[in-house]
């Protein structure tokens, strides 16, 4: 998604930004929680990204303008020709920036434009605050894979996953000298996945290598690299995917694992009558160069990989 139109103080985009989102349906007492959060904001410290679609989002936007909090209004439709007095005053004072990813043909908010607007906000913000997220709604799907989320109303499905990630990462310690002795080979319908450590004594990395035979007796190899904490997050993502794909769901939008060796993304595709999960690590370098490696396996083979990574993490912590 790209920003197609802007109006107001564009320097606000350089600030550290918090995106506020909220489902239309809200529980009793949410107004108190949102109000308490708003009272903790400072006009000198905070910059809030907000839509104006759900009733709670509109109320928050109005309060932000009243309290003179620097605000970025993110629209899910084309830029309107007229604004209310409160918006004009905030624009004139340099406290407001209005952005939209929609061109002039989008005159009304649609489900797609609202979803894309939310994803754009979350990708631009350093932190995401969610008033309430309705289970099974579009906001829930948009939030999947984002880790920098604070829920004002608890009980959202990934709170448990993030706690699991933190617990797994807290156990990670770099152990050198003996890890090179550990390895596993997973025989797949298409090639073999090798799990092993690069334990040079200087830095330790975990490798997932997919080897597939090619013409002329050669082999094509695709390799993913992780440090211990990255591997713990990757394992959590794979467990989540295993459950989603087993139940017939797709890859949660935005699901990604950050890594210094290149961020990991996931995709599902059909090939030769089988459903394959592609795990891609992409690293950008100066000069426009990039390293892209993809490990792929049948969805039914995913539990094998999950088990192998679990064993690797156990070995790393001994």
QUINOR-V475054 format. One line per field, one symbol per residue. ss: DSSP state (H for helix, E for strand, C for the rest). psi: psi as a letter, one per 30 degrees, with the letter a starting at -180 (. if undefined). burial: # if it has 24 or more other ideal C-beta (glycine too) atoms within 12 Angstrom, else .. A space follows every 10 residues. Layout:
BEGIN
ss->???
psi->???
burial->???
END
This chain:
BEGIN
ss->CCCCEEEECH HHHHCCCEEE ECCCCCCCCH HHHHHHHHHC CCCCCCEEEE CCCCHHHHHH HHHHHHCCCE EEEEECCCCC CCCCHHHHHH HHCCCEEEEE CCCCCCCCCC HHHHHHHHHH HHHHCCEEEE CCCCCCCHHH HHHCCCCCEE ECCCCCCCHH HHHHHHHHHH CCCCCCCCHH HCEEEEECCC CEEEEEEEEC CCCEEEEEEE EEECHHHCEE EEEEEECHHH HHHHHHHHHH HHHHHHCCCC CCCCCEECCC CCEEEEEEEE ECCEEEEEEE EEEECHHHCE EEEEEEEEHH HHHHHHHHHH HHHHHHCC
psi->kkkfkkkajf fffflkkkkk lklekklkfe eeeeeeeeff lkffeljkkk ahdleeeeee eeeeeeghkk kjkjlgllkl fllleeeeee eefggkkklk gkaffjflkl eeeeeeeeee eeffkfkkkk ekjkkfleee eefkfkfhkk kejlglfgee eeeeeeeeef fkkjklefff fklkkjjlej akkkklkjif fekklkkjkj kkkalgglkk kkkkkkaeee eeeeeeeeee eeeeeeggla kkkfkkkkkf gkkklkkklk khgljkkkjk kkkklkggll kjkkkklkef feeeeeeeee eeeeeff.
burial->..#...###. .#..#.#### ###..#...# ..##..##.. #....##### ####.##.## #.###.#.## #######.#. .....##..# #...###### ##......#. ..######## ########## ####..#### ########## ###..###.. ##..#..##. .#..#...#. .#.#.#.#.# #########. ...####### #......... .######### ########## ##.##..... #########. ########.. ....###### ##........ ..#######. ##.###.### ###.##..
END
